[in-house]
Amino acid sequence: MNPYTIIDKYYEPGTKLYQIYTSHVTDVCDKALSIAQKHPELAIDVKFLETAALLHDIGIFKTDAPRIDCKGTFPYICHGYLGREILDAEGFPRQALVCERHTGTGLSLESIIKRNLPIPHRDMQPQSLEEKIICFADKFFSKSQLGKEKPLKKIRENLRQHDWHQVEIFDEWCEIFL
């Protein structure tokens, strides 16, 4: 499966949004593949890791996020489950789960309900090592500062704004992946 076939179906090459999307997911993919290469003992499915990393944000175009040229109607927090719907319809259920489970360090059902998030009420936490690596790698790159890797301190500050437990999970991943 060539992920660019799907990307090109939903994002018009040559547009600002296409450039933002492909730059971001390429950075995330490169970081994820680097982690897999550094840790052969984890026996990562590298082909799946690569395609899922390139598709993890496929749903952003459906959101209202003008700073990154997204002109949809949904709140940005919805892009994960929207991406899942897209990839499920395209016949890629494993990659679809990565879309849904990569927000923050994942969203528990309890957190979704407690925070009254406008997303389906189900557990959205990464389960597989590949899902966790993509979720982890994604924290290092913003769509508003393309190509610049965030320092660990900044990532922890961002996660702390949402939930202290997110920082604990991130720190556990640092121990495994760095």
C-alpha positions in Angstrom: 0.0 0.0 0.0 1.3 3.4 -1.0 0.1 5.9 1.6 0.5 8.8 -0.8 -2.3 7.3 -2.9 -4.6 8.0 0.1 -2.9 11.3 1.0 -3.3 12.6 -2.6 -7.0 11.5 -2.6 -7.8 13.9 0.4 -5.1 16.6 0.1 -4.5 18.4 -3.2 -0.8 18.4 -4.1 0.7 21.9 -4.3 -1.6 23.4 -1.7 -0.5 24.9 1.5 -2.4 22.2 3.5 -0.7 19.5 1.5 2.7 20.9 2.2 1.9 21.3 6.0 0.4 17.7 6.1 3.2 16.0 4.2 6.0 17.9 6.0 4.6 17.0 9.5 3.8 13.4 8.8 7.2 12.9 7.1 9.0 14.3 10.3 6.9 12.0 12.5 7.6 9.0 10.2 11.3 9.7 10.2 11.4 9.9 14.0 9.3 6.7 14.4 11.5 4.8 12.0 14.6 6.0 13.8 13.2 4.7 17.1 12.5 1.3 15.4 16.0 1.2 14.0 17.6 2.0 17.4 15.5 -0.7 19.1 15.6 -4.0 17.1 14.8 -5.8 20.3 11.3 -4.4 20.1 10.6 -6.3 16.8 8.6 -3.5 15.3 6.6 -4.0 12.1 8.5 -1.3 10.2 6.3 -1.3 7.1 3.2 -0.8 9.1 4.9 1.8 11.2 5.8 3.8 8.1 2.4 3.7 6.5 0.6 4.4 9.7 2.9 7.3 10.6 2.3 8.9 7.1 -1.5 8.5 7.6 -1.9 9.3 11.3 -3.3 12.8 10.7 -5.4 12.1 7.6 -8.5 13.6 9.2 -7.2 17.1 9.9 -8.7 18.6 6.7 -12.2 18.0 8.2 -11.4 20.3 11.2 -11.6 24.0 11.6 -8.0 24.9 12.2 -7.2 28.0 10.1 -3.6 28.4 11.4 -2.7 25.2 9.5 -5.1 25.9 6.6 -7.8 23.4 7.6 -11.2 24.7 6.6 -13.5 21.9 7.9 -16.3 22.2 10.5 -15.2 19.9 13.3 -13.1 20.9 16.4 -9.5 19.9 15.9 -9.7 17.3 18.7 -11.9 15.3 16.4 -9.3 14.7 13.7 -8.3 11.4 15.2 -11.6 9.6 15.1 -12.4 11.3 11.7 -9.1 9.9 10.4 -10.2 6.5 11.7 -13.4 6.7 9.8 -11.6 7.6 6.6 -9.1 4.8 6.8 -11.7 2.3 7.9 -13.6 3.2 4.7 -10.4 2.9 2.7 -9.9 -0.6 4.0 -7.0 0.1 6.4 -8.3 -0.8 9.9 -4.9 -1.1 11.7 -3.8 2.3 10.4 -7.2 3.7 11.3 -6.7 2.8 14.9 -3.4 4.8 15.0 -5.4 7.9 13.8 -7.8 7.6 16.7 -5.3 6.7 19.4 -2.5 9.3 18.8 -4.0 12.4 20.5 -1.8 13.4 23.4 -0.5 10.1 24.8 -4.0 8.7 24.1 -7.3 9.4 25.6 -9.0 7.2 28.1 -12.8 6.9 28.1 -12.7 8.4 31.6 -10.8 11.4 30.4 -13.0 11.9 27.4 -16.1 12.0 29.6 -14.5 14.0 32.4 -13.3 16.6 30.0 -16.5 16.6 28.0 -14.6 16.1 24.7 -16.7 16.2 21.5 -15.6 12.8 20.4 -17.1 9.3 20.7 -17.1 7.8 24.1 -14.7 4.9 23.8 -11.1 4.2 24.9 -8.6 5.9 22.5 -5.3 4.9 24.0 -2.5 3.3 21.9 -2.2 -0.4 22.4 0.5 -1.8 20.1 4.2 -0.8 20.2 3.8 0.7 16.7 0.8 2.9 17.9 2.8 4.0 20.9 5.9 4.9 18.8 3.8 7.0 16.4 2.0 8.7 19.2 5.4 9.4 20.9 7.1 10.6 17.7 4.1 12.9 16.9 4.7 14.8 20.2 8.0 16.1 18.8 6.5 18.0 15.8 4.0 20.8 15.4 2.2 21.6 12.3 2.7 25.3 12.9 6.5 25.1 13.2 7.4 22.6 10.5 10.7 20.8 10.6 11.6 21.9 14.1 11.8 19.2 16.7 10.4 20.2 20.1 12.6 19.7 23.2 11.4 17.3 25.8 10.7 20.1 28.3 8.3 21.8 25.9 6.5 18.5 25.2 6.0 17.8 28.9 4.7 21.4 29.4 2.2 20.9 26.6 1.0 17.6 27.9 0.8 18.9 31.5 -1.8 21.4 30.4 -4.2 18.6 29.6 -3.5 16.0 32.3 -0.6 15.1 34.6 -1.1 11.4 33.7 -0.1 12.3 30.1 3.3 13.4 31.3 3.8 10.1 33.2 3.0 8.1 30.1 5.3 10.2 28.0 8.1 9.8 30.5 7.6 6.0 30.4 7.9 6.1 26.7 11.1 8.2 26.9 12.6 5.3 29.0 11.7 2.8 26.3 12.2 4.7 23.0 15.1 7.2 23.6 
